[in-house]
């Protein structure tokens, strides 16, 4: 009897210990959190640069 790759993966997952499943879940969540943190850092940097540009532009307009 031959199993498809999906069926083999399902059987392997069923055979895993609960602690192993929890560790895998936490590692996946950690990776998602890392991506979210990188995105938020990029947004914060873009916002900071925009604020500096707006402040400089405001000062230039005020001086003129």
C-alpha positions in Angstrom: 0.0 0.0 0.0 1.4 3.4 -1.0 0.7 6.6 0.9 0.7 10.0 -0.6 3.0 12.6 0.9 0.1 14.3 2.6 -1.0 11.0 4.2 2.6 10.4 5.4 2.8 13.9 6.9 -0.5 13.3 8.7 0.7 10.0 10.1 3.9 11.6 11.3 2.0 14.4 12.9 -0.3 12.0 14.7 2.7 10.1 16.1 4.4 13.2 17.5 4.5 13.8 21.2 2.3 16.7 22.6 5.4 18.5 23.8 6.9 18.4 20.3 3.6 19.7 18.8 3.7 22.6 21.3 7.3 23.4 20.5 6.5 23.4 16.8 3.6 25.7 17.4 5.7 28.1 19.5 8.4 28.2 16.8 5.8 29.1 14.1 4.4 31.8 16.3 7.9 33.2 17.0 8.5 33.4 13.3 5.2 35.2 12.7 6.0 37.6 15.6 9.4 38.3 14.1 7.9 39.3 10.7 5.3 41.5 12.5 8.1 43.2 14.5 10.1 43.9 11.3 7.1 45.4 9.7 6.3 47.6 12.7 10.0 48.7 12.8 9.9 49.7 9.1 6.6 51.6 9.6 8.1 53.5 12.6 11.2 54.4 10.6 9.1 55.7 7.7 7.0 57.7 10.1 10.0 59.2 11.8 11.6 60.2 8.5 8.3 61.7 7.3 8.0 63.7 10.6 11.5 65.1 10.2 10.8 66.1 6.6 7.6 67.8 7.7 9.4 69.6 10.5 12.2 70.8 8.1 9.6 71.9 5.6 7.7 73.8 8.2 10.8 75.6 9.4 11.7 76.5 5.8 8.2 77.9 5.1 8.2 79.8 8.4 11.6 81.5 7.6 10.5 82.6 4.2 
